[in-house]
Amino acid sequence: QHPEFLLIGLDYGVAGTAINDLSALVQQGRRFRHRDTSDEVFNNVNVMFVDVHQKFYREFLGTALWFYRSVGRDFPVLQIVWPDKQGSFPWDPDFSERARELQPILAAVS
């Protein structure tokens, strides 16, 4: 009863831990929605959640597509968008170019 999470551009161990921590929060009743921010993913670093447009599902969510097809449901996905070292987000003009390369934003609209 909660959107899936997608985290792009970070080390697999870091990303896996973050998603597991978020999943534990969801199991405890916490809910995240489009444009919510939270410092619960990484200590004292805000992230923002954005709805992932379905046109990106095939490229980024192959296993989830397979799973949800088997249970016959569409599913929403929230991308966990992280800031660069200066605290800027990808939509900020001073966001790091290197971080921008690592983290494409998969939202429908800005």
C-alpha positions, 0 to 999 in steps of 0.5 A: 500500500505504498509506492516502491522506492528507486535510488539512482547514482549511489553505491549499491550498499549505500542505496540498499541500506537507504531503501531498507531503512525507508522500508522499515519506516513504511512498515512502521506507518510512515508514508512518503509522497511526491515532493515530500522531503526527509532527512530520515534517509541519510542523517541530516541530509534532506532528500526529496521524493518524486513520482517516477513517470511510467515511461522510465519503468522499462529501463530502470524497473525491470524486476518490479515490472516482472513482479507486478505483472505477475500479480496483475497490478500497476504500481507507483514509484518514488525516486529518492532524489539526493542533493550534491555536497553543497546541498543543491538538488538537480533542478537547482542551477548550481547542482554539480554536473558530476552528480547530475550525470549520476542521477537522472531525474525520472519525474513526469514534469519538473 
